[in-house]
Each structure stands twice: as structure tokens, then as C-alpha cells.
Amino acid sequence: MLLGLVVACDGSPPAPVGPANVTPPADLESAQTPSPATVKDPSVLPDRSVPVVPGALHFSRDMFSDRIPTWTRQLAPFVGRPDLHYLEIGVFEGRSVVWMLDHVLTHPSARVTAIDIFPADLRQTFLANVQRAGHADKVTTIEGASQAELRKLPLDSVDIVYIDGSHTADDVLADAVLSWGLLRPGGVMIFDDFMWVGRGGKNLLPPELRPALGVSSFIANYRNEIEVLHNAYQVVIKKIANPCHSKHYCTPVGSYVYHWRASKLVTPDTGAEVPLSEVERGFIERIAQSRPFGQVGYSVEPELAADPAYVEMVARLGLELVEPVNPLSAVDRRNLLGTHTCGP
């Protein structure tokens, strides 16, 4: 399910790698809220030169409008739902929060939890925008580091999470892990700026300073309970039931699960064992191993897919495998992980 970042060996500028029809936003800088651990450095604050008009919403920059078509499609099932709880990490001036309140969180019982460190006057700007939009009674504002504040929220209490705070891989990963326990089954998590590479897209930052490694690391660990809904400059995933408890050492394989310790393929609803020959057991293990770092779908090797015995097994079991979404090449994986080597 992964996107990568290719570093050219000839010294030319790096370019994001993704679906051919994806065009990253013109403003790759994205002006995200600084890391929760960051000192309130004026150099990372937004441009406050836009005059504040009394009674009007005040947004110094637009880092959200190009996301609206994706959000409209992906969040349509949530529109108007009662008791909907939206959590946003890194709210900046509140443009996305206001949009959610206007278009998705429309039921009177819907609510927002907004977490940010709010450098300089951002808290006042955010609160003023929410107030002027007429939604102040629906919003709980928390000023503090996300990795401290998320631990205080109740488990299974959130329906939609937007992670747009610190963009370093470790913070993105930590925010995702802590938020995942808060997210109800069927809930949606949105990651911003997956393809962001540095200020203005000009300076390639090391992988640990970009969101992609954090997002991909999270997906690699939680992929048995993830459905990828959208994969482009933003990544949208849905929390689904995991047929395998992590401590049971099993892997979903189509509509079955494979238990590694017992070397058995079973149906998850009844636990009934599916008879396999030794050759077929080897096929199942190769399928289970065929998901590279950060990928949700399966990448069965062409020689295996062409094996008549494998084809017969797939037909007999009615095995349907999730197709990989834009899998990385070996070069892309090396680049994402920081080993920018060139040549064979």
C-alpha cells in the first residue's frame, strides 16, 4: 500500500513516486503544526500578515481545500451520524475542523477533540474561527503534546482521526499507535502529507524526518486490521476486525487464517482446519510472506502464480487475495528506509 520517494543517482532533484494520476499539492510545504516536542520557534509560525476582518473567519494560508474532494468521498458514510466523535491532531487555525463541522459533524450530538501545542497566537485564532463558525459548543480544545494528551482519552471513543501534527516519522508513528486504540472498529484514520519531502519540496529530508516512514511502519505492523481507502498525497485507512489476535501468531490468507505454530490453515469463524498437502502448506506460507514492508495486499511471485499446483489450490479453496496497492520496488524501499545506494 506504500508510496516511495526516489532519489536520483545523477544528483537531480528527488521526485515523489506514486500513482500516475496523482498530483501533489502546489504547496508541498503544507505549513503543518510543529512537533509537540518543538520549542515555540517563531521561524515555524504561520504568516500573520493577512488582516483579521471582524466577524469573519481568519485563515492565513489554505492547506486544506485541495483535500476536500477526497474527504467528501471517504467521509460520506459519516455525514450526519449522531454521537460522531472527530479527533484532530495538529489543528493549526482550524480550517479542516470548521469544514468537518459544516459538512460531516452536522448532528447536534457530534463533537470534536482538537489537540495542538498552539504556538504564539494560534490558540486564539483557532478558537475565534470555531466561535465565528457557530460551532464552539461542539469543540473540546486541548493544548499540549499529543503523545501525552492522547493517553488521557478513553479507548474506543473516536470515529475519525486526522493526524497532521509533527511530520517526523517517530511522532507520526506514535500518534497513529496511540490514536488506533481510541478509534472504534469501522472508524477512519487520515494521514496528511504522506509524500511530503521537505520545505517547498526542494530539500529532501532524511526518512526519519518525513511522515512516509512513520505511516508505512504503522501499516506494516497493523495491516491485518487495516483496509486502505485512499492512497495518494494523503493516506486514508479504515479499522477493520482482525481475524488473528496478534499473540496467536497467525496471518490472514484470503478468508482463512494460517497458524504458524501449528502449521494449520483454518476458517476463522469455526476454527475448522482446512486439509493441505505439504506442498500446499508451502504455498500458503509463501503467500503469507509476500507482503513487503508497509504493504497491505499480497505480491505473489509470478513463478508461484503460474504453478499448476498453486492454481489448483487457489481454485479449490476459493482463495481471494487482496491486490497490492502500489507496492514499492526494492530501490524505493531502500530510499524510504534511508539507504540511498545507487547501482545494481
C-alpha positions in Angstrom: 0.0 0.0 0.0 3.1 2.2 0.1 4.3 5.2 -1.8 8.0 5.9 -2.1 10.5 8.7 -2.6 13.1 8.1 -5.4 16.5 9.8 -5.1 18.2 10.1 -8.4 21.8 8.8 -8.7 22.7 11.7 -11.0 22.1 14.3 -8.4 18.9 15.6 -10.0 16.1 16.7 -7.6 14.2 13.9 -6.0 10.6 13.3 -7.1 7.7 11.6 -5.3 6.7 8.2 -6.6 3.0 7.4 -6.6 0.1 6.7 -8.9 0.5 8.3 -12.3 -2.7 10.3 -11.8 -1.7 11.9 -8.5 -0.5 15.5 -8.5 0.9 16.6 -5.2 -0.4 20.0 -3.9 1.4 23.0 -5.2 2.3 24.0 -1.6 4.3 20.9 -0.6 5.5 22.9 2.5 2.0 22.4 3.9 2.7 24.6 6.9 1.8 21.9 9.4 1.8 22.4 13.1 5.2 21.9 14.6 6.2 18.8 16.5 4.8 18.6 20.0 8.4 18.4 21.2 9.4 21.5 19.3 10.3 24.7 21.2 8.0 27.6 20.2 10.3 28.9 17.5 9.0 31.9 15.6 10.6 30.6 12.4 7.9 27.9 12.1 4.9 30.1 12.8 2.5 31.0 10.0 2.4 34.2 8.0 0.2 36.5 10.1 0.2 39.3 7.5 -3.4 38.6 6.5 -5.6 41.2 8.2 -8.3 39.9 10.6 -11.7 41.0 9.5 -14.1 41.4 12.5 -16.7 38.7 12.5 -15.0 36.8 9.6 -13.1 33.5 9.7 -9.3 34.2 9.7 -7.1 31.7 7.8 -3.6 33.0 6.9 -3.0 30.1 4.4 -5.1 27.4 2.8 -3.6 24.0 3.3 -6.9 22.1 3.2 -9.1 23.0 0.2 -7.3 20.5 -2.1 -8.1 17.7 0.3 -11.9 18.4 0.3 -12.8 16.1 -2.7 -11.1 13.1 -1.0 -12.6 13.9 2.4 -16.1 14.3 0.8 -15.8 10.8 -0.8 -14.3 9.0 2.1 -16.3 10.5 4.9 -19.7 10.4 3.2 -20.8 7.4 5.4 -20.3 9.5 8.5 -22.3 12.6 7.5 -25.0 13.5 10.0 -24.4 10.5 12.2 -25.3 11.0 15.8 -22.7 10.9 18.6 -19.9 11.1 16.0 -16.5 12.0 17.6 -13.8 13.5 15.4 -10.2 13.8 16.7 -7.7 16.1 15.0 -4.0 16.2 15.9 -2.4 19.5 14.7 -5.4 21.8 14.1 -3.4 24.9 13.1 -6.1 27.7 12.5 -9.0 25.3 12.3 -9.8 25.2 8.6 -10.3 21.4 8.5 -12.1 21.4 11.8 -14.6 24.0 10.6 -15.1 22.1 7.3 -15.8 18.9 9.3 -18.3 20.7 11.5 -20.1 22.3 8.5 -20.2 19.1 6.3 -19.8 15.9 8.3 -20.4 16.6 12.0 -23.8 18.1 11.4 -25.8 16.2 14.0 -26.3 18.2 17.2 -24.6 15.4 19.2 -21.4 15.3 17.1 -18.3 16.6 18.7 -14.6 17.4 18.1 -11.5 17.0 20.1 -8.7 19.3 18.9 -5.1 18.8 20.1 -2.3 21.2 19.3 0.6 22.9 21.1 -0.7 26.2 19.7 2.5 28.3 19.3 2.2 32.1 19.5 -1.4 33.2 19.0 -2.7 30.1 17.1 -5.0 29.1 20.0 -6.8 32.4 19.9 -7.1 32.2 16.1 -8.4 28.7 16.3 -10.9 29.4 19.0 -12.1 32.6 17.2 -12.6 30.7 13.9 -14.6 27.9 15.7 -16.7 30.6 17.5 -17.4 32.6 14.4 -18.4 29.4 12.5 -21.0 28.8 15.2 -19.6 25.5 16.5 -17.9 26.4 19.7 -20.2 24.2 21.8 -19.1 21.1 19.9 -15.4 21.5 20.3 -13.1 20.5 23.1 -9.7 22.1 22.7 -6.6 20.6 24.3 -3.3 22.5 24.4 -0.4 20.1 24.9 1.8 17.5 23.3 -0.3 14.9 21.5 1.7 11.9 22.8 0.8 13.0 26.4 -2.8 14.1 25.8 -3.8 11.1 23.7 -3.1 8.8 26.6 -5.8 10.6 28.6 -8.6 9.9 26.2 -10.9 6.9 26.5 -10.4 3.8 24.3 -12.9 3.1 21.5 -14.3 6.6 21.7 -13.4 8.1 18.3 -14.8 7.6 14.8 -12.4 9.7 12.7 -8.8 10.7 13.4 -6.8 13.2 11.4 -3.1 13.1 12.0 -1.5 16.3 10.9 0.8 17.4 13.8 4.5 16.8 13.8 5.7 15.4 10.5 8.7 13.4 11.8 8.4 9.7 11.3 8.6 8.9 15.0 5.9 11.4 16.0 3.6 10.3 13.2 4.1 6.6 14.2 3.5 7.4 17.9 0.4 9.5 17.1 -1.0 6.7 15.0 -0.4 3.9 17.6 -1.9 6.0 20.4 -4.9 7.0 18.2 -5.6 3.5 16.9 -6.7 2.3 20.4 -9.1 5.3 20.5 -10.6 4.5 17.1 -13.7 2.4 17.1 -14.0 -0.5 14.6 -15.1 0.8 11.3 -13.5 4.2 12.1 -11.2 6.0 9.7 -7.7 7.4 10.2 -6.4 10.1 7.8 -2.6 10.8 7.4 -1.6 14.1 5.9 1.4 14.8 3.7 2.5 11.2 3.1 4.5 12.4 0.1 6.0 15.5 1.8 9.8 15.5 1.4 10.8 18.9 2.8 10.4 22.6 2.7 8.8 23.6 -0.6 9.6 20.1 -1.9 13.2 21.3 -2.7 15.2 19.8 0.1 15.0 16.0 0.6 14.9 15.4 4.3 16.2 12.1 5.8 13.4 9.5 6.0 13.1 9.8 9.8 12.2 13.5 9.4 9.3 12.7 7.0 5.8 11.2 7.5 6.2 8.4 5.0 8.4 6.2 7.2 6.1 6.6 10.2 2.9 5.9 8.2 4.5 2.9 6.5 5.8 1.5 9.7 2.4 1.7 11.3 0.7 0.0 8.3 3.4 -2.7 8.4 2.5 -3.6 12.0 -1.2 -3.2 11.9 -2.0 -4.3 8.3 -4.1 -7.3 9.5 -6.7 -4.8 10.7 -6.4 -2.2 8.0 -8.3 -1.5 4.8 -6.7 1.1 2.6 -9.4 3.5 1.3 -7.2 6.1 -0.3 -3.6 6.2 -1.2 -2.1 9.4 -2.6 -0.7 12.5 -1.1 -2.9 11.7 1.8 -3.5 8.2 3.1 -6.9 7.1 4.4 -7.3 3.8 6.2 -10.3 2.1 7.8 -10.1 0.0 11.0 -11.5 -3.5 10.4 -11.7 -6.6 12.6 -8.5 -8.5 12.8 -9.2 -12.3 12.3 -6.0 -13.0 14.1 -5.1 -12.0 17.6 -1.5 -10.9 17.5 -0.4 -13.3 20.2 -1.8 -16.2 18.3 0.9 -16.0 15.6 -1.4 -16.2 12.7 -1.8 -14.5 9.4 -5.0 -13.8 7.3 -4.8 -15.5 3.9 -7.9 -14.6 2.0 -10.9 -15.7 4.0 -8.7 -18.1 6.1 -6.1 -17.7 8.8 -2.8 -19.5 8.9 -1.4 -20.5 12.3 2.3 -20.6 12.2 3.0 -22.7 15.3 0.6 -25.4 14.4 1.2 -25.0 10.6 -2.6 -25.1 10.0 -4.9 -23.2 7.8 -8.3 -22.7 9.4 -11.6 -20.9 8.9 -11.7 -18.0 11.4 -15.4 -18.3 12.2 -15.4 -22.0 13.1 -11.8 -22.8 13.6 -12.1 -25.8 11.3 -8.8 -27.0 9.8 -8.5 -27.0 6.0 -6.7 -30.1 4.7 -3.4 -29.2 3.0 -0.7 -31.2 1.4 2.9 -30.3 2.4 3.3 -28.6 -1.0 0.1 -26.6 -0.5 1.3 -25.7 3.1 4.4 -24.3 1.5 2.3 -22.3 -0.9 0.2 -20.8 1.9 3.4 -19.7 3.8 4.8 -18.1 0.7 1.6 -16.1 0.3 1.6 -15.1 3.9 5.2 -13.9 3.5 4.5 -12.0 0.3 3.7 -8.6 1.8 6.7 -6.2 1.7 7.3 -3.5 4.3 4.3 -1.2 4.6 2.1 -3.1 2.1 -1.4 -4.4 2.9 -2.0 -6.5 -0.3 -0.2 -9.7 -1.4 2.5 -9.8 -4.0 2.6 -13.4 -5.1 5.7 -14.2 -7.2 4.9 -14.8 -10.9 6.5 -18.2 -10.8 4.3 -19.3 -7.9 1.2 -17.8 -9.5 2.0 -19.8 -12.7 2.5 -23.2 -10.9 -0.4 -25.5 -11.8 -0.5 -27.0 -8.3 -0.8 -23.5 -6.9 -3.6 -22.6 -9.3 -5.5 -25.7 -8.4 -5.2 -25.0 -4.7 -6.4 -21.4 -5.2 -9.4 -22.7 -7.1 -10.2 -25.5 -4.6 -10.1 -23.1 -1.6 -11.8 -20.3 -3.4 -8.9 -18.2 -2.3 -9.3 -14.5 -3.0 -6.3 -12.3 -2.1 -6.2 -8.5 -1.7 -4.3 -7.0 -4.5 -1.3 -4.9 -3.5 -1.8 -1.1 -3.8 1.2 0.5 -5.5 3.9 -1.8 -4.0 7.4 -0.4 -3.7 10.3 -1.6 -5.8 13.4 -2.7 -3.9 15.0 0.6 -4.9 12.1 2.6 -3.5 12.2 0.6 -0.2 15.9 1.4 0.1 15.3 5.0 -0.5 12.4 5.2 2.0 14.5 3.4 4.6 17.4 5.8 4.1 19.9 3.6 2.2 20.3 5.8 -0.8 22.6 3.5 -2.7 23.0 3.5 -6.5 23.9 0.9 -9.0 23.0 -2.8 -9.0 
